[in-house]
Amino acid sequence: MKCTRRAHLYIGLNPDRAYGIFFNTTFWSQFDIGAEKPGVLRMETRGPELDY
C-alpha cells in the first residue's frame, strides 16, 4: 500500500495540560519549534488552503 498523503501532528506538553495541532497538507511544509525564537512555534506551508 502506498501512502500519498502527509499529515503532521505537533504535541505540546505543559505542566497542567497537553495539546496537539494537526497540520494536514500534502504541500511543502516547514516547522520552527523554538529554534529561531525560543517559546515560539512557527508553521508554514505553500499550499493554497490549510486544514488544521
Helices and strands as residue ranges (DSSP letters): E 7-14, E 17-24, E 29-33, E 41-45
